[in-house]
Amino acid sequence: MRAPDTGGRGLFVSFEGIDGSGKSTQARLLFEHLTALGHDAILTREPGGSAGAEQIRALVLSGDVDRWSPETELLLFTAARRDHLERTIRPALAAGRIVICDRFADSTRMYQGLRGPGLRRCVEALHDLMIAQEPDLTLLIDMEAGTGLSRAIERGGGEDRFEAFGGDLQAAMRQGFLALAKEFAPRFRVIDGARDIDAVAQDVRAAVAERLA
């Protein structure tokens, strides 16, 4: 039996967390679960998710750690997000689909907003001007920073520029994500990622089912 749709307005679910937290795996598992139930869902990612945004992804996730300043990164990520929003996310939501996104604006609040005095204000100002949209539900897969960084380094794959900033930044971002979960409490759910994949997936499914209900 086909599951009910989302009422013609769609549902926007984002996954956040430090590198190596397992959020990408959980996003994929949620997509497979919802699709199996009959929901019309799409799985996308940031940076990326549209042709132009994927080109920007190749620029910002590889190369030396000092390849871009935090301010330049902020502009690049915002440009990628705008294209992703216009070409992928908003059309899907307008069609009543469930959008599952591996990272969104909260990652920019952390990865760029924490890297210099006053940058968080710049992140918010640019977000309000060019994006002006938040997810309906954000699932924060929380994990101790050292464990996540070790996993990310072992994973490899070439897109390792941010992992190269080291453990101090990862620890700061973990605490920053937890602070965001309090700042934007109505849309955040914090899930313990330091467990086996199936246990985490069950909590993810429960949070989304509650939101759909």
C-alpha positions in Angstrom: 0.0 0.0 0.0 1.3 3.4 -0.9 2.1 5.7 1.9 0.3 9.1 2.1 2.0 12.0 0.6 2.9 15.2 2.4 -0.1 17.2 1.5 1.3 18.8 -1.6 3.8 21.0 0.2 6.7 18.6 0.6 9.0 18.0 3.6 12.6 19.2 3.9 14.8 17.0 6.1 18.5 17.8 6.6 21.3 15.8 8.2 24.1 17.5 10.0 27.2 16.5 12.0 30.9 16.6 12.1 33.0 14.8 9.5 32.9 11.0 10.0 29.7 11.1 12.1 27.8 8.7 9.7 25.2 11.3 8.6 25.7 10.5 4.9 25.0 6.8 5.6 22.0 7.7 7.6 20.6 10.0 5.0 20.9 7.2 2.4 19.2 4.7 4.7 16.4 7.1 5.4 15.9 7.6 1.7 15.8 3.9 1.0 13.3 3.4 3.9 10.9 6.1 2.8 11.0 5.0 -0.8 10.3 1.4 0.3 7.2 2.8 2.2 6.0 4.4 -1.0 6.9 8.0 -0.3 8.1 10.2 -3.1 11.6 11.2 -1.8 14.8 12.5 -3.2 18.3 12.3 -1.7 20.7 15.2 -2.3 23.7 16.8 -0.7 25.7 20.0 -0.1 27.8 21.3 -1.4 26.3 19.9 -4.6 22.9 18.6 -5.6 22.7 20.5 -8.9 25.1 20.7 -11.9 26.5 24.1 -10.9 26.7 23.3 -7.2 28.6 20.1 -8.0 31.2 22.1 -9.9 31.6 24.4 -6.9 31.9 21.3 -4.6 35.0 20.2 -6.6 36.6 23.6 -5.8 35.9 23.9 -2.1 36.4 20.3 -0.8 39.8 19.6 -2.3 43.2 21.2 -2.3 45.3 22.9 0.4 43.7 24.0 3.6 44.6 27.6 2.9 43.3 27.5 -0.7 40.4 29.8 0.2 39.8 32.3 2.9 36.8 31.7 5.2 35.1 34.7 3.6 35.7 33.4 0.0 34.4 29.9 1.1 31.3 31.5 2.5 30.5 33.1 -0.9 31.2 29.9 -2.8 29.1 27.8 -0.5 26.2 30.3 -0.7 26.4 30.4 -4.5 26.3 26.6 -4.5 23.3 26.5 -2.1 21.4 29.1 -4.1 21.7 27.0 -7.3 20.8 23.9 -5.4 17.8 25.5 -3.9 16.5 26.9 -7.2 17.1 23.8 -9.3 16.6 20.9 -7.0 15.1 21.6 -3.5 12.3 24.1 -4.2 11.0 22.3 -7.3 10.8 19.0 -5.3 9.1 20.6 -2.3 6.6 22.3 -4.6 5.8 18.9 -6.1 5.1 17.5 -2.6 8.2 15.4 -2.4 10.3 14.6 0.7 13.8 16.2 0.3 16.6 14.5 2.2 19.7 16.7 2.2 23.1 15.7 3.5 24.1 19.1 5.0 22.5 22.5 4.5 23.0 26.0 6.0 23.8 24.8 9.5 27.1 23.4 8.1 28.0 26.8 6.8 27.2 28.3 10.2 29.8 26.0 11.6 32.5 25.4 9.0 32.8 29.0 8.0 31.1 30.8 10.9 33.5 29.5 13.5 36.7 30.3 11.6 37.0 34.0 12.3 35.6 36.9 14.5 32.3 38.2 13.2 31.9 35.5 10.5 28.8 34.0 12.0 27.1 37.4 11.5 28.2 37.4 7.9 26.9 33.9 7.4 23.4 34.8 8.8 23.3 38.1 6.8 24.1 36.3 3.5 21.7 33.4 4.4 18.9 35.8 5.0 19.6 37.7 1.8 20.1 34.8 -0.7 18.7 31.6 0.9 16.0 32.5 3.4 14.9 28.9 4.0 15.5 26.4 6.7 14.7 22.6 6.8 11.5 21.4 8.4 13.5 18.9 10.4 17.2 18.7 11.0 18.8 15.5 12.3 22.1 16.1 14.1 24.1 12.8 14.2 26.3 13.6 17.2 29.6 11.9 17.9 32.8 12.6 19.8 35.1 14.7 17.6 38.2 12.4 17.7 36.2 9.4 16.7 34.5 11.2 13.8 37.8 12.6 12.5 39.5 9.2 12.6 36.6 7.7 10.6 36.7 10.5 8.1 40.5 10.1 7.6 40.1 6.3 7.2 37.3 6.8 4.7 39.5 8.9 2.3 38.0 9.7 -1.1 39.9 12.9 -2.0 37.5 15.4 -0.6 39.5 15.8 2.6 40.3 19.5 2.8 38.2 20.2 5.9 39.4 17.1 7.7 42.9 18.5 7.3 42.1 21.4 9.6 42.5 18.9 12.4 40.9 17.8 15.7 40.6 21.3 17.3 38.3 22.6 14.7 36.3 19.3 14.7 35.8 19.6 18.5 34.7 23.2 18.2 32.2 22.3 15.4 30.8 19.5 17.5 30.0 21.9 20.3 28.8 24.4 17.8 26.3 21.9 16.3 25.0 21.1 19.7 24.6 24.8 20.4 22.7 25.2 17.1 20.4 22.4 18.2 19.4 24.5 21.2 19.2 27.8 19.2 16.9 26.2 16.6 15.3 23.6 19.0 11.9 23.3 17.2 13.5 21.8 14.1 16.4 19.9 15.6 16.6 16.3 16.8 20.0 15.2 18.3 20.7 11.5 17.7 23.6 9.6 19.3 25.8 8.5 16.4 28.2 6.5 18.6 26.1 3.3 18.2 25.7 0.7 15.6 24.2 1.8 12.3 20.8 0.1 12.8 20.2 1.6 16.2 20.9 5.1 14.8 18.7 4.4 11.8 15.8 3.4 14.1 16.0 6.8 15.9 16.2 8.6 12.6 13.1 6.8 11.2 11.2 7.6 14.4 12.0 11.3 14.3 10.9 11.5 10.6 7.7 9.5 11.2 6.8 11.8 14.1 7.2 14.8 11.8 5.2 13.2 9.0 2.4 12.4 11.4 
